[in-house]
Amino acid sequence: MAASILSDLGTEILIPICAVIGIAFSLLQWVLVSNVKLSPGSPRNNGAGGKNDYADYLIEEEEGLNDHNVVIKCAEIQSAISEGATSFLFTEYQYVGIFMVAFAILIFVFLGSVEGFSTKSQRCTYDQSKMCKPALATAAFSTISFLLGAVTSIVSGFLGMKIATYANARTTLEARKGVGKAFITAFRSGAVMGFLLAANGLLMLYIAINLFKIYYGDDWGGLFEAITGYGLGGSSMALFGRVGGGIYTKAADVGADLVGKVERNIPEDDPRNPAVIADNVGDNVGDIAGMGSDLFGSYAESSCAALVVASISSFGINHEFTPMLYPLIISSVGIIVCLITTLFATDIFEIKAVKEIEPSLKRQLIISTVLMTIGIAVVSWIALPSSFTIFNFGEQKAVKNWQLFLCVAVGLWAGLIIGFVTEYYTSNAYSPVQDVADSCRTGAATNVIFGLALGYKSCIIPIFAIAVSIFVSFSFAAMYGIAVAALGMLSTIATGLAIDAYGPISDNAGGIAEMAGMSHRIRERTDALDAAGNTTAAIGKGFAIGSAALVSLALFGAFVSRADISTVDVLTPKVFIGLLVGAMLPYWFSAMTMKSVGSAALKMVEEVRRQFNTIPGLMEGTAKPDYATCVKISTDASIKEMIPPGALVMLTPLFVGIFFGVETLSGVLAGSLVSGVQIAISASNTGGAWDNAKKYIEAGASEHARALGPKGSDPHKAAVIGDTIGDPLKDTSGPSLNILIKLMAVESLVFAPFFATHGGLLFKIF
């Protein structure tokens, strides 16, 4: 077989260089955002001379408002939001830290016991003629990689939150100069998070592989089996971040909306609303920190799944370093592609009107996908031999480099299709959301019916896109093809995260404008940014769910190979009962998270009502609400309520594997994947559609929308109720489900040696 064009030394230089470039670019974006000062002065000089300078005068000057007080108020509000978010994450990380240590001990004990804690070399799993490192080494290194993945995930989420809370008020202040200025500030802030996360994830994985290689030497099968702990650590932290953050943000949101908008008829983010700070804090801990950890987990797992399969294919057997690290080279090129793509939004095309915002964000997706397709073709040509073999359930399948290119490309383009279908069903520019808004004429009930129908219907095309990419990639390169297809979908993760983080930053900017008493024209601009961000957030969730389906299938394949299961036969009772239980788990998990949001929201509604009823002068604006109590209610409720859903996901594979064995566990994984993907897509899109139907009525941009409005009308109140029901669907249950299917699969893979050796206790007894 011919060697790859790119030398091993070239690979060793390329991957860290691309990661460092990504980190440097994110720091540059941060410096540019920090040029917007949060102190009174002459804002005219901030960013002058760049793009989007056409309206560099301030609305406050035009309307005779006091600029000095506005800036001070914005800084105070930003500080309160930042403190609330930091306090919540530190509290959450204390609980998660305890879990992290406990689970690390569990990994070491379970995997170490496979060979009775022996330090002697053992026969290799996939080649009995060779000797490999002891099981105790796999236990120790799996534990280390688990802790490394967990810490990287926590840091990714925390940095994302800090950047978002740093940028929100700056976006508000830039909105005084024009929508283009505000857009660039929000988008650059999102890019800081996107590039920092993508580059950090890549660099940490690369460093871990090289350090582990010092011990493992030629035992690449053992090395990359130990590396799978990195994906487990990333996803387990993401689960708690997503569930905890989701409960926090939606408890505050539901409480603020129901009492503020529906009962008291005051605007969204009105400073008189006691839950308003908690609501804005929630945007950062749920949509930013949670999403950051989630996509980092997907990236880590898809890389680990591909590396595990590659290590027992010709790349690993022949110790071909460059082809072995093909998944990491794809991610490296992805960082450079996303860097070029970002320049199109911030430096090449300027935003001059509100209607240009959404097309600009969509252009990011298209440009990154087209450029990445070229990048993948080049990487597949220089980093892969012309032909090689891939492990396929006990056999070696002959594959050409162009076939692997198609596997990655089909995943990449499937991601774009899922993104645009999601946009069609959740953007108020298209008929599905407009139909949902129109149904509000006859009340909340018809709104709910239309919204649910929209969510179910929105599953059709994404599922076909995922199905086609699975068929094509498996036909060409077996389970390795599916793993790299997932990586293809995540290869533009930096751009995807930038677009996703942009939404909550814009949402916060609008809230700050309202609380600071700024001009209604500024609120119109931030609302336009937020509406576009709401759609792009739904696109981000679509990407996360689509990639989760491919990742979990690739991990499932690696688990089946590692557990030495020859076939998964659904006609055997062991497997079929697993399928049934697995398909039920996403419903059980969704019920727990939905109820958690409901319980927390109940406490929040009661507290907001109490304050409105007992604080004299609150409605008149002469007295200040007690924001801190509402922040505490959300924090306490989310920390307490995140534990049962987290325990369900983490303990199920252990329980099933130990008591029922690997065959039943394979059924559970397949069942949870098949039902979890459908529920996640429908829940996210239903919630997104209800939210944008409400915004469609509030904006009143068309004759139809004006006929349904204005704010406070009966159709608007029906839309608010729909939006409130959709909140836990789109921001708690839906996004958390993709972590459920990934996490159960990667956990099963990590513990596969233990389950294969000691599992199935009940069937052994009976």
SULWOSUL-V40238 format. One line per field, one symbol per residue. psi: psi as a letter, one per 30 degrees, with the letter a starting at -180 (. if undefined). burial: # if it has 9 or more other ideal C-beta (glycine too) atoms within 8 Angstrom, else .. A space follows every 10 residues. Layout:
BEGIN
psi=???
burial=???
END
This chain:
BEGIN
psi=kkllekleee efeeeeeeee eeeeeeeeee eeeffjkhkk bjfffjgkfa lhgfhhlkee eeggljeeee eeeeeeeeee eeeeeeeeee eefeeeeeee eeeeeeeeee eefeghhkgk llkkefjffl kllleeeeee eeeeeeeeee eeeeeeeeee eeeefefeee eeefffflfe eeeeeeeeee eeeeeeeeee eeeeeeeeee eefeefcfif eeefeefffe eeeeeeeeee eeeeeeeeef eeeeeeeeee eeefhllkgk ffjfgeeeee eeeefdfdee eeeeeeeeee eeeeeeeeee fgafeeeghj eeeegeeeee eeeeeeeeee eefeeffekk kfleffeeee eeeeeeeeee eeeeeeeeee effklellkk kiiflkkkkl efeeeeeeee eeeeeeeeee eeeeffkgfl eeeeeeeeff egleeeeeee eeeeeeeffe eeeeeeeeee eeeeeehbfe eeefeeeeeg fheeeeeeee feeeeeeeee eeeeefhlkf eeeeeeeeee eeeeefeeee eeeeeeeeee eeeeeeeeee eeghkekjjf fkeeeeeeee eeffeeeeee eeeeeeeeee eeeeeeeeee eeffjkgeff gflklieeee eeeeeeeeee ffeeeeeeee feeeeeeeff lfeeeeeeee eeeeeeeeee eeeeeeeeee efeeeeeeeh fleeeeffaa kfleeeeeee eeeeefefef fdeeefefee eeeeeeeeee geeeeeeflh eefee.
burial=...#.#...# #..####### ###.###.## .##..#.#.. ..#..##... .##..#.### ....#.#..# #####.##.# ##.######. ###.##..## ..###.#### #####..#.. .#.##..... .######### ########## ########## ########## ########## ########## ########## ######.##. .##..#..## ########## ########## ########## ########## ##.#.#.### #.######## ########## ########## ########## ######...# .######### ########## ######.... #....###.# #########. ###.###### #####.#### ###..##.#. #.######## ########## ########.# .######### ..##.##### ##.##.###. ###.##.### .###.##### ########## ########## ########## ######.##. .##.###### ########## ########## ########## ###.#..#.. ...####### ########## .###.##### #.###.###. ##..#..#.. ..#.###.## #.###.###. ######.### .###.##### ########## ########## ########## ########## ...###.##. ..#.###### ########## ########## ########## ######..## #.#...
END
